[in-house]
């Protein structure tokens, strides 16, 4: 496992760092069928296939495209807070439904399917104790649902994100059926649970620092910088993804031999004291200065998170809504007793009971 910022960043850039972990006997972060097993997944491809895939997708997730959805994300956040009442569970009442509703609207997914794919995403990423057989069955069901969704959009095209993906081309080259299915699958998966986990973890951290929450309420212009600190301090919600080393790689501690499987730990890199002063300290001002050192919550290099612009926008609007509409928000329970998910890929509080003021 690599933990130093420079080593992690360097390995993520290295052409010797492969995401092909499908050879028999290679390790897994989770037992049974997992995200690493699908060869059509963008996250599992290496050049030249990965380069082609990203080139086709270039332009679909630009800040300009994502910015079109900011007003709607802010409106949904406001609606959820308005319906929450004086005391509520921030996880179930706000953090989970916000990104789910946003990604459903962006993809043209009917909201009546929300509970169904919420169960699927939790099975793969966080709170489920499902065995390997159940996860394999869930993956098959999710894939069938995704293919049917794409076919409905082909039959009745519109202007949703799925329609943009169907039409995405680079010099006439488009996504294959498997690639398109996997991209929609990934967007539903990552656009829901992983973004929700960052809202939950970020809210938890701010509740641990009520003075900083109060400052954001008084100065909401600090929210964007606070989101970057939440991403550094809490992101990416897991330790990262495994890499297989295809040729010897030099790191600060020596040589990693070809054939090794390595975990470049993004969370550890984001807490490297050689890069971030007093890294365990949570500080909403840390990214407010000129040209701060970038965190690695979204990764780095060729596999930098394709949905980073979307996730960042949703986090900004989530916390802007919380601090402006609920300036006196506080925990309703002892934060040290909050139960977190375990055994999955993404880790977050399962429940976060709060009072509006």
C-alpha positions as CSV (number, residue, x, y, z in Angstrom):
1,X,0.0,0.0,0.0
2,X,1.3,3.4,-1.0
3,X,0.5,6.2,1.5
4,X,2.7,9.2,0.5
5,X,1.2,11.9,-1.7
6,X,4.1,11.9,-4.2
7,X,4.1,8.1,-4.5
8,X,0.3,7.8,-4.9
9,X,0.2,10.6,-7.5
10,X,3.2,9.2,-9.4
11,X,1.7,5.7,-9.5
12,X,-1.7,7.0,-10.8
13,X,0.2,8.6,-13.6
14,X,2.5,5.7,-14.4
15,X,1.9,3.6,-17.6
16,X,3.0,0.6,-15.5
17,X,-0.1,1.0,-13.3
18,X,-2.8,-1.3,-14.7
19,X,-6.5,-1.6,-13.7
20,X,-6.7,-5.1,-15.3
21,X,-7.1,-7.3,-12.2
22,X,-9.1,-10.1,-13.8
23,X,-6.3,-12.7,-13.8
24,X,-7.1,-15.7,-11.5
25,X,-5.8,-15.3,-8.0
26,X,-5.4,-11.6,-7.9
27,X,-6.6,-9.9,-4.7
28,X,-9.9,-8.1,-4.2
29,X,-11.1,-5.4,-1.8
30,X,-14.5,-7.1,-1.5
31,X,-15.3,-10.8,-1.7
32,X,-17.2,-12.1,-4.8
33,X,-18.4,-10.2,-7.9
34,X,-17.1,-6.6,-7.7
35,X,-16.5,-3.5,-9.8
36,X,-13.1,-4.8,-10.8
37,X,-14.6,-7.8,-12.7
38,X,-16.2,-6.0,-15.7
39,X,-13.8,-5.6,-18.7
40,X,-16.1,-3.1,-20.3
41,X,-15.9,-0.7,-17.4
42,X,-14.0,2.5,-18.0
43,X,-12.3,2.2,-14.6
44,X,-10.9,-1.2,-15.5
45,X,-9.4,-0.4,-18.9
46,X,-5.9,0.5,-19.9
47,X,-4.6,2.3,-23.0
48,X,-5.3,2.1,-25.8
49,X,-8.9,1.0,-25.0
50,X,-9.1,3.4,-22.1
51,X,-7.8,6.3,-24.2
52,X,-10.4,5.7,-26.9
53,X,-13.2,5.5,-24.3
54,X,-12.3,8.7,-22.6
55,X,-11.9,10.5,-26.0
56,X,-15.4,9.6,-26.9
57,X,-16.7,10.8,-23.6
58,X,-14.8,14.0,-23.7
59,X,-17.2,16.9,-23.6
60,X,-20.1,15.0,-21.9
61,X,-19.1,15.9,-18.4
62,X,-17.6,19.4,-18.9
63,X,-18.3,22.1,-16.4
64,X,-20.5,23.8,-19.0
65,X,-22.7,20.8,-19.3
66,X,-22.9,20.2,-15.6
67,X,-23.5,23.8,-14.8
68,X,-26.9,23.5,-16.6
69,X,-28.1,21.3,-13.7
70,X,-26.9,23.5,-10.8
71,X,-30.2,25.4,-10.4
72,X,-32.1,22.1,-10.3
73,X,-29.7,20.6,-7.8
74,X,-30.2,23.6,-5.6
75,X,-33.9,23.5,-5.9
76,X,-34.0,19.8,-4.9
77,X,-31.8,20.4,-1.9
78,X,-34.2,23.2,-0.8
79,X,-37.2,21.0,-1.3
80,X,-35.7,18.2,0.8
81,X,-34.8,20.6,3.6
82,X,-38.3,22.2,3.5
83,X,-39.9,18.8,4.0
84,X,-37.5,17.6,6.7
85,X,-39.1,19.1,9.8
86,X,-37.4,20.3,13.0
87,X,-35.7,17.0,13.7
88,X,-34.7,14.5,11.0
89,X,-32.2,11.9,9.9
90,X,-29.9,13.8,7.6
91,X,-28.9,10.5,5.8
92,X,-32.3,9.3,4.8
93,X,-34.0,12.7,4.6
94,X,-31.3,14.6,2.7
95,X,-28.0,13.1,1.7
96,X,-29.3,9.9,0.0
97,X,-32.3,11.4,-1.9
98,X,-30.5,14.5,-3.2
99,X,-27.9,12.9,-5.5
100,X,-30.4,10.1,-6.4
101,X,-33.0,12.7,-7.6
102,X,-30.4,14.7,-9.5
103,X,-28.9,11.7,-11.3
104,X,-32.4,10.3,-12.0
105,X,-33.4,13.5,-13.6
106,X,-30.2,13.9,-15.5
107,X,-30.4,10.3,-16.9
108,X,-34.2,10.3,-17.4
109,X,-34.6,7.5,-14.9
110,X,-38.2,7.4,-13.5
111,X,-38.1,8.1,-9.8
112,X,-40.3,5.1,-9.1
113,X,-37.2,3.0,-9.7
114,X,-35.3,4.9,-7.0
115,X,-35.7,2.3,-4.2
116,X,-34.8,-0.5,-6.6
117,X,-31.5,0.9,-7.7
118,X,-30.7,2.3,-4.2
119,X,-30.8,-1.3,-3.0
120,X,-28.4,-2.3,-5.8
121,X,-25.9,0.4,-5.2
122,X,-25.8,-0.2,-1.4
123,X,-25.3,-3.9,-2.2
124,X,-22.1,-3.1,-4.2
125,X,-20.7,-0.2,-2.3
126,X,-21.5,0.2,1.4
127,X,-24.1,-0.9,3.8
128,X,-25.0,-4.4,2.5
129,X,-23.9,-7.7,4.1
130,X,-25.0,-9.5,1.0
131,X,-22.9,-12.6,0.1
132,X,-21.1,-13.1,-3.2
133,X,-24.0,-15.0,-4.8
134,X,-26.5,-12.2,-4.0
135,X,-24.2,-9.5,-5.4
136,X,-23.7,-11.5,-8.6
137,X,-27.5,-11.8,-8.9
138,X,-27.9,-8.1,-8.2
139,X,-25.3,-7.1,-10.8
140,X,-27.2,-9.2,-13.4
141,X,-30.5,-7.5,-12.5
142,X,-29.0,-4.0,-12.5
143,X,-27.4,-4.7,-16.0
144,X,-30.8,-5.8,-17.4
145,X,-32.5,-2.7,-16.0
146,X,-29.8,-0.5,-17.5
147,X,-30.1,-2.1,-21.0
148,X,-33.9,-1.7,-20.9
149,X,-33.5,2.0,-19.9
150,X,-31.1,2.6,-22.9
151,X,-33.5,0.9,-25.3
152,X,-36.4,3.2,-24.0
153,X,-34.2,6.2,-24.8
154,X,-33.4,4.9,-28.2
155,X,-37.1,4.4,-29.0
156,X,-38.0,7.9,-27.6
157,X,-34.9,10.1,-27.7
158,X,-34.8,13.3,-25.7
159,X,-32.1,15.6,-24.2
160,X,-31.2,13.6,-21.1
161,X,-27.7,12.5,-20.2
162,X,-28.3,9.0,-21.6
163,X,-29.3,10.6,-24.9
164,X,-25.9,12.4,-24.9
165,X,-24.1,9.2,-24.2
166,X,-25.9,7.4,-27.0
167,X,-24.9,10.2,-29.4
168,X,-21.3,10.5,-28.1
169,X,-18.8,10.2,-30.9
170,X,-15.2,10.8,-31.7
171,X,-14.6,10.9,-35.5
172,X,-17.6,8.6,-36.0
173,X,-16.5,6.1,-33.3
174,X,-19.1,5.6,-30.6
175,X,-19.5,3.5,-27.5
176,X,-20.2,-0.2,-27.9
177,X,-23.3,-1.6,-26.4
178,X,-21.4,-3.0,-23.4
179,X,-19.5,0.3,-22.9
180,X,-22.7,2.3,-23.0
181,X,-24.5,0.0,-20.6
182,X,-21.6,0.1,-18.2
183,X,-21.3,3.9,-18.4
184,X,-25.0,4.3,-17.4
185,X,-24.6,1.6,-14.7
186,X,-21.5,3.5,-13.3
187,X,-23.3,6.8,-13.4
188,X,-26.3,5.4,-11.4
189,X,-23.9,3.7,-9.0
190,X,-21.4,6.5,-8.5
191,X,-23.9,9.4,-9.0
192,X,-25.9,8.1,-6.1
193,X,-24.1,6.3,-3.3
194,X,-20.6,7.8,-3.6
195,X,-21.8,11.4,-3.7
196,X,-24.3,10.7,-0.9
197,X,-21.5,9.3,1.2
198,X,-19.5,12.5,0.8
199,X,-22.5,14.6,1.8
200,X,-23.0,12.4,4.9
201,X,-19.3,12.4,5.9
202,X,-19.0,16.1,5.2
203,X,-22.0,16.9,7.3
204,X,-20.7,14.7,10.1
205,X,-17.4,16.5,10.1
206,X,-19.0,19.9,10.1
207,X,-21.2,18.9,13.1
208,X,-18.0,17.9,14.9
209,X,-16.8,21.5,14.3
210,X,-19.9,23.6,15.1
211,X,-17.8,26.8,15.0
212,X,-16.8,26.2,11.4
213,X,-20.4,25.3,10.5
214,X,-21.5,28.6,12.0
215,X,-18.9,30.5,10.0
216,X,-20.2,28.9,6.8
217,X,-23.7,30.0,7.7
218,X,-22.5,33.5,8.3
219,X,-20.3,33.5,5.2
220,X,-21.8,31.1,2.6
221,X,-19.2,32.3,0.0
222,X,-16.8,30.0,1.8
223,X,-18.8,26.9,0.9
224,X,-16.8,26.1,-2.3
225,X,-13.5,26.1,-0.4
226,X,-15.2,24.1,2.4
227,X,-16.2,21.4,-0.1
228,X,-12.6,21.0,-1.2
229,X,-11.6,20.5,2.4
230,X,-14.4,18.0,2.9
231,X,-13.1,16.1,-0.2
232,X,-9.6,16.1,1.1
233,X,-10.4,15.3,4.7
234,X,-13.2,12.8,4.1
235,X,-12.7,11.7,0.4
236,X,-13.1,9.5,-1.4
237,X,-15.0,7.6,1.2
238,X,-12.9,4.5,0.6
239,X,-9.1,3.8,0.4
240,X,-9.1,3.7,-3.4
241,X,-8.8,1.1,-6.1
242,X,-6.1,-1.6,-6.5
243,X,-3.5,-1.5,-9.3
244,X,-1.5,-4.2,-10.9
245,X,2.1,-3.3,-11.6
246,X,3.2,-4.4,-15.1
247,X,6.9,-3.4,-14.8
248,X,9.2,-2.4,-12.0
249,X,8.3,1.0,-10.5
250,X,10.5,3.1,-8.2
251,X,8.8,4.8,-5.2
252,X,10.3,6.6,-2.2
253,X,10.7,3.4,-0.3
254,X,12.4,1.5,-3.1
255,X,11.3,-0.7,-6.0
256,X,7.8,-2.3,-6.5
257,X,8.5,-5.4,-8.7
258,X,6.4,-6.1,-11.7
259,X,3.5,-8.5,-10.9
260,X,2.7,-6.8,-7.6
261,X,-0.8,-5.6,-6.7
262,X,-0.7,-2.2,-5.0
263,X,-3.3,0.0,-3.2
264,X,-2.5,3.6,-3.8
265,X,-4.3,4.9,-0.7
266,X,-6.0,8.2,-1.7
267,X,-7.1,9.0,1.8
268,X,-3.6,8.5,3.2
269,X,-2.2,10.7,0.5
270,X,-4.7,13.4,1.3
271,X,-3.3,13.3,4.9
272,X,0.4,13.4,4.0
273,X,2.1,15.9,6.4
274,X,4.8,16.6,3.9
275,X,2.1,18.1,1.6
276,X,-0.8,19.3,3.9
277,X,0.1,21.2,7.0
278,X,-1.4,19.6,10.2
279,X,-3.3,17.2,7.9
280,X,-5.6,15.7,10.6
281,X,-7.0,19.2,11.3
282,X,-10.3,20.0,9.5
283,X,-10.2,23.6,8.3
284,X,-12.7,25.1,5.8
285,X,-10.2,27.8,5.0
286,X,-7.5,25.4,3.8
287,X,-8.4,25.7,0.1
288,X,-9.3,29.4,0.2
289,X,-5.9,30.7,-0.7
290,X,-4.2,31.2,-4.1
291,X,-3.3,28.0,-5.9
292,X,-3.6,25.4,-3.1
293,X,-2.1,22.0,-3.5
294,X,-4.8,19.8,-5.1
295,X,-6.2,16.9,-3.1
296,X,-6.5,13.4,-4.7
297,X,-10.2,12.6,-3.7
298,X,-11.1,12.2,-7.4
299,X,-7.8,10.4,-8.2
300,X,-5.2,11.7,-10.7
301,X,-4.0,10.9,-14.2
302,X,-5.8,9.0,-16.9
303,X,-8.4,7.6,-14.5
304,X,-9.2,10.9,-12.9
305,X,-12.9,10.7,-12.0
306,X,-15.1,11.4,-15.0
307,X,-17.9,12.7,-12.8
308,X,-15.8,15.0,-10.7
309,X,-17.5,18.1,-12.0
310,X,-21.0,16.7,-11.3
311,X,-20.0,15.5,-7.8
312,X,-18.4,18.8,-6.9
313,X,-21.4,20.8,-8.1
314,X,-23.8,18.6,-6.0
315,X,-21.7,18.9,-2.9
316,X,-21.5,22.7,-3.3
317,X,-25.3,23.0,-3.6
318,X,-25.9,20.5,-0.8
319,X,-23.8,22.3,1.8
320,X,-24.9,25.8,0.5
321,X,-28.5,24.7,1.2
322,X,-27.7,23.3,4.6
323,X,-25.8,26.3,5.9
324,X,-28.2,29.0,4.5
325,X,-31.5,27.3,5.3
326,X,-30.4,25.6,8.6
327,X,-27.8,27.9,10.1
328,X,-28.4,26.5,13.6
329,X,-28.1,22.8,12.6
330,X,-26.7,20.6,15.3
331,X,-26.5,16.9,16.1
332,X,-29.3,15.3,18.1
333,X,-27.1,12.5,19.4
334,X,-23.6,12.0,20.7
335,X,-21.4,12.0,17.5
336,X,-19.0,9.5,19.0
337,X,-21.8,6.9,19.1
338,X,-22.8,7.3,15.5
339,X,-22.7,3.9,13.8
340,X,-20.8,3.6,10.5
341,X,-21.1,1.1,7.7
342,X,-18.4,-1.6,7.6
343,X,-17.3,-4.4,5.4
344,X,-18.1,-2.6,2.1
345,X,-16.2,-0.4,-0.3
346,X,-17.5,3.0,0.8
347,X,-17.7,3.9,4.5
348,X,-20.1,6.4,6.0
349,X,-22.5,7.0,8.9
350,X,-25.7,4.9,8.6
351,X,-27.8,7.5,10.4
352,X,-27.2,11.1,11.4
353,X,-29.9,12.5,13.6
354,X,-30.0,16.3,13.6
355,X,-32.0,19.3,14.9
356,X,-32.8,22.2,12.6
357,X,-31.9,24.8,15.2
